[in-house]
Amino acid sequence: MGIWTDAFTAPAEPALLPCEEFGQLVVDLARERVVCTPWALLAGELCLNASLNWESVSGQARWDDPDIGTVLCSDERPEGLRDNDPPPWGDSYERARVLARGDAILDALPALRQAPYGEEDVAVVFHHLDFTNRAIVDYLQFEDERTMLVAFALARPRTGPGPRTTAGPPADRCTRCARAWYTPSNSRWRTARFRPSCPSPPGTSARIW
């Protein structure tokens, strides 16, 4: 689990929330007017990198209104367009079944208690964000009821290809002086900011970023 503040903060070690805490998170999303119901509960093999509206089983659960018990699968790409690298580098593949649906958010709690929580990936798919909440509109700068939100509880950590290291500086800091810079994607106010000045190597006038 990670937390969005001005940037995304992840715990040092991946851990799955207890089912009761995840259920409380789901309920609070509706009570605090972050999302609107109806909701759908899925369990199976899920991918966080799948595009919610167009490629994911979450999007199918939202738009196709499948019956409880329906098995949903990702659309398979044509042979020449497939990328066999694992996500987020390659294509996303998902397969999950619809365990429950409802309008009342409290009905999600008993459904979660009966789900294979911790054994399979679980997701609660909400219809859309709640644009009657002024904070939602102020943050996104627009109102679009196609904007979904999905709460995931993954049964196991995701591992990407290639070596990983934490020895280098953060990706959003200067590689020479480690000063932070800001862009529209990580600025608190979602506006571009100037990057701080950084001394150039001798014999050059260009700044290195």
Steps between C-alpha positions, in 0.01 A plus 500: 500500500622850425371846586462801268611827659702737282671190370440130523635348820536123523592295806852358527366145472184398310221383728134415458254686719284283728162440338322709764723801434461471124123482549508815710699674227236401244218628721681826575551571131123518460424665835756775439347562156807400305306249288144420397335160511400252360801282571617160378730252674748300288745222587759328285818609324514880473751752367544852633639617166193415293313803367187508714245610244617320187727202569421372846248260646414787737380699199293203383342474846418871486369532146361156411303448824577123509306259719643367825717198422605628156868439415664802338822485297726755338466537125786323325705715265567389141818295457701779341414752772574287807774593746611204711682704764316505833311817600560787519739445207277264305134418458270455797310175544212458742249230579247545781146411596227725631432403862243763596338826396296760683391856561527513880866533598456307826399194297860484378624397846335155523587442133867570576496264799387219269754585226828304462684794655875445511473192278399681179520863394190691606362829367200718577395693190309824552276654237678837492648773713259722692507834322261656752809508722669833430841360593474241220421766239772733630756222476406363157399838347209340312189288548472175310284219639697246296787549749508178700668407824601147596628387841742207465616245757764290324576155635874528425755769412567580137852443367634666187780379268859614525721592796383756752707722725432771754857631493432788261323830563120522466378528142363851560824647634807638329759225447781740600371705793190297604280810509135429430326624188133524420288423197123506435485134606658536842438863589257545786298752307526308170673792331845509345774652711853603407768252581763635744832619364775244506872571443624390160812290442813699408514606138125476442208734530225238501332381815492125547173336602 
